[in-house]
């Protein structure tokens, strides 16, 4: 499983390898409170965002992550970020997460196509056996999106994270495994055709 930086491109989005030079572009969109509402950290200042990017890049350098910045072709600007994380090359598994999109462009097909590009790369290029996804137990929008893409609910890891506000998060886990990928891919392609 190669974890070298790679650009993934579709008709709506281009996922470019994240670099520290992307800080100003992300700072222009990253401070909507709703972006970080369900995340296990809050990014409220440019220094917070710099630390978030530096951690993503450190994980990438260690072979544990592949972070991207998301470019919307329709809006002609950067609109968010996503990544592979917790990459386990020996067992050919990874998690797709740490995804956020500017609220102004949500529900426009951008995230759906980004996930399609990432899943295709994970299964068809990296040879992944399993791609996991998780979210906050109260983030029903994210859970519904995972179901809509064809991911299977696996269970809820209770009391898994103490959120920045002190509340307790239960992490709801979904996954797609390699045997399911052909059917999931076809379903995702159907969804994308409706956004075209």
N, C-alpha and C positions, 0 to 999 in steps of 0.2 A: 504494500500500500504506500504509494508515493504521497508525501505531504508537501511537495514543492508548490510554491504559489502558482496559481493558474487563473486566467480570466475566463469567465463563463458568460456566454452571450446568447440572448434570445431576441424575439421581436420587440418586447417591451422593456427589457432590462439588460444591463451589463453589470456583472459582478466583477469588480476589480480587486486584486489583492490590496488589503488595507496597508497604508503607510502612515508614518507620523506626519507627513506633509498634508494628509487629509484633514488634520485637526481643524483648520479654519472652515472648511466646507461642512464638516459635521457640526461644528459649533453654531453654525447658522440655523440648524434645525433641531438640535438635540435637547433643548431645554423645555419642551412641553412636558409638564408634570405627568400627563397620562402615559407618556412613553415608558416611564420608569415605574409606574404604579405597581406592577406585579413583579418587577425584577428584584433580586435579592440585594441590590445596591441602588443608591440614588445618585444620579449625575445632575448636579445643579449649577456647577461652575465650569469654566474652561479648564481649571486645574483638575477637577474631577474627571472631565472628559479625557484629558491628557493621560492621567493615570489609567483610565479604562483602556485606552488605545495601547499604552505601553505594556500593560498586562497581557493584552491579546497578542501583541507582537512577541513578547517573551515566551508565551506558550507556543506560538508558531515556531520560533527559533529552537525550542526544545522538542519539536515534532509532535506536540500534543494538540495543535489547533491549526485551522486554516481560516483566517478572518478575511472578510470581504467588505468593501463599501459598495453600496447599491446605487447605480445610476439609472434614472428613469429616462428612457428615450422620448416618451410622450411629453414629459415636463422639462426635458433638457437640463437636468440638474441632479445632484446627489440627493437621495431621499432617505437614506438609512444605512443599516449595516446588518450583517448576518455572519455566521461562521459554523464550521465543523469544530467540535471541541471534544475533549476526553477521547482522543483518537488512540485506540489500542490496536497497533499494527499486527501484533502476534495473533490476536483473536479476530481481526478484521471487523471490528465494530467501532462505531463512533456515534456521537450525538450531534444533531443539527439544532442549533439554538442561538441564544443571545441575539435574537432577531428583533429589530425595531424599525419602524417605518414612520416617517413624518405623518402625523394624523391627517394632514391636508390631502394626502394621496392614498390613503388606505381605501380598500375595497375597489381598486381600479385594475386588479389583475397582476399588479407588480409582485406582490408577495407570492401569489400562486405560481407565477412563472419562475421566480427565484428558487422556490422550493423544488420545482420540476427540474431545473438545471442542476441544482445541488444533488438531488436524489439520483438523477441520471449519471452524474459524474461519480458519485459514491459507489453505485452498484456496477456500472458498466466500464468504468476506467480504474477505479481504486480496487474493485473486487470485494466490496464490503459484503458481509453476511447479515449485518443488522445495522439499521440506522434508528437511533432512539430520539425521542422528542419528549420534553417535559414542560409543565407549566404550573402556575399557581392554582390551587384548588378553586379559587373564586374567579379565575379568568376563563369564563365560559366562552367568550369569543375565540380565544386561542384553542380551547378544547374542541369547539365546533369546527374550527378550521382544520385541525388535525384529523378529525373524523371524516370531514369532507374530502380530504386528500387521500383517504383510504387507509390511514394508519390504524392499527389495532390497539385498543385500550389494554394496558397490561396490569394496572393497579395504581394504588396511591401510597406513596411513601409518607407516612404520617410524621408530623413534627420534625420535618427535615431541615427547615431553615428558620432562623430568627431574622425577620425583616428589619430594615433600618428603623422603622417606627416601633419596634419591639413586639409586633404581632407575630404569630406563629404561622408559617406556611406549611401546608401539606403539598407535596409535589406529585402531580398527576402525570403518569408515564404512558406514552404511546410508543409504538415502533412499527417499522416495516422491515420484513426480513427478505432475503434474496429470493426465496421461493415465491413470495407474494408480489415481487416487483413487477413482473409483466402485467398483471391485472391492475395494480396500482398505477402504473405508468399509463395504461390505456384510459383509466378513469381521469387521471390528471390531464391528459391530452384533451379529453372531452370537455373538461371545465375550461381549459385555456381557449378552446375553440369558441366558447360562448363569450369570452372577453375580447376576442379578435374583432 
